[in-house]
Amino acid sequence: MTLPTAFVINMGANGLAVARTLGRKGVPVVGVDSRPKAPGLASRYVTELLTEDLQQHPDAVLDAMLGAGRELDHKGVLFPASDAAVQFICANERALSEYYVFTTPPERVREAMVNKRLQYDEAVRLNIPVPETMFPIGPEDLDKVAVRFPAFIKPLYSHQWCTTFDNKGFVVKGRADLRDKMAMVFASGHKVMVQTIMLPPGKGLYSVGAYFSGDGYISPEFCWHKLRQYPPSFGVGSLVESAHEPEVRELALRFMKGMDYRGIGYVEFKRDHHDGEFKMVEMNARTGQTNALQAAAGRPLVLFQYYDLIGHPLPDVGDYPDGVRWWDSLNDLESFWRLNRRGELTTSQWLGSIAHVNVHAYFASSDLAPVLRRYGFGVELAKLTYNLLKMESDDDAVVSSDNSSISPAARPTSLRAGECEKNDKGSP
C-alpha cells in the first residue's frame, strides 16, 4: 500500500521532527519552506518544495501547493509547523481541500489560536486559572492596570509583533517603566496585554498536548516539563523531558474540550510561586518543536493525526516513561552561558543535565544533514561562541529566580536574527 504524501509547512526543528516521525514509518514527506537552507529540508526523509514567503506572498504559496496537489495520486496530508502555517491553511481551507486532507478547529476558535486576548477570555470562561492580566488600549488605560510588578508586556499577535520588535515582549518593573515601554507600543500600533510575571521565571513550566479528531476522538495525551528554555526567563524550550502532572492534564484537556478543539494542540501552564497554583500561559494550535520527544517517549501525536486522516488503524500505545529528554544544543548552550554568568547553573550541573539526552532537535545518527545545516558546518557555533564571549550584559536577566528581585540589566528579551515567529518560533 502506498501511503499518502505528507506536506509539512515550515521546516525548522518542528517540521523536521514531523518529517522524521512520518518518514520512519514509510510516509513520503514534502517539506514546504521559503528558506533554501531550512534545516528540515536537508533530511533524508524530505523532498523539498521551495515557495515564496508564506506571510509576504500567501497567494504564491497557495498556487505552489495547488500545483503540487494536482500531481498527487491520492490527497496529501497537511501539517502546519508554525502559527503562520496554521493561519494559511485556515484562510485557504476550501481551495486546499480539493487536493489535501487536514484538520482545522471550528471557525469560532480560529482567532483564539493566535490572539492571546481571546485565549485569555476562553480560559476565564472555562474557569482555568490565569495570571493577573490587563489589556490597555491607550495611555489613559495605564492608570487602571492592576497587576503585580514585575510584569510582562506581551503581544496579542506574536507573528505580527516580530515584524517591529526583535523580542518576545518587554519586562516592566513598575508603573513608570510601564508608561515608558507602552509609549513605544502605542506608537507601533500593536495590541498587547500586560501580565504579572509568575515567579520564578523559567521554572515550573508544563505542557499537555493531544490530537482531537473531527468526530470526537481524543488521542492519549502527552505531558512534558521544560527544564530550561532559550532565553532562560522567557523563551522556547531548550531542554525538555517527559512527565506526568495530573493537575496540568486536567486543566489542559478541560480547556481544549471546552473550545471544541480539533487537530494537534497543546496548552502550557506554569506554577505560580506566589500562590502555588498552576496558571495557563498559552495554547498552541499545532505541533510543537519538541514533537520529536513525543515520538521518542511512545506518544507520537503526529502519527495519530496522520493515520486518522487517511482512515488507517490508530497506534496502540501504552503509558510513557518520565524523564525522556529532548535537547536543542545551540539554544541550550546560550541558556547555559547566561545562567552560568548569573551564578544559577554550574558547568558540572549543565553537563549532568545533558548527559542522558534521548532525542535531539536536529541531530539524528541516521539523518545527519539537518544538524550540519543547522550548525552551518561549524559556522553557526563559531558565531554563537563569539557573541557569547563579547556579551557585556545579559538582556534576559530580568528577574532573579533566587530572590525574586529585578536585575539591573532589565531590558527586552531579544531573539537572534531570523528567530521571529514567522520562521519557526513559538512554544515547544
Secondary structure, 3 states (H helix, E strand, C coil): CCCCCEEEECCCHHHHHHHHHHHCCCCCEEEEECCCCCHHHHCCCEEEEECCCCCCCHHHHHHHHHHHHHCCCCCEEEEECCHHHHHHHHHCHHHHCCCEECCCCCHHHHHHHHCHHHHHHHHHHCCCCCCCEECCCCHHHHHHCCCCCCEEEEECCHHHHCCCCCECCEEECCHHHHHHHHHHHHHHCCCEEEEECCCCCCCCEEEEEEEECCCCCECCCEEEEEEEEECCCCCEEEEEEEECCHHHHHHHHHHHHHCCCCEEEEEEEEECCCCCCEEEEEEECCCCCCHHHHHHHCCCHHHHHHHHHHCCCCCCCCCCCCCCEEECHHHHHHHHHHHHHHCCCCHHHHHHHCCCCCEECCCCCCCCHHHHHHCHHHHHHHHHHHHHHHCCCCCCCCECCCCCCECCCCCCCECCCCCCCCCCCCCC
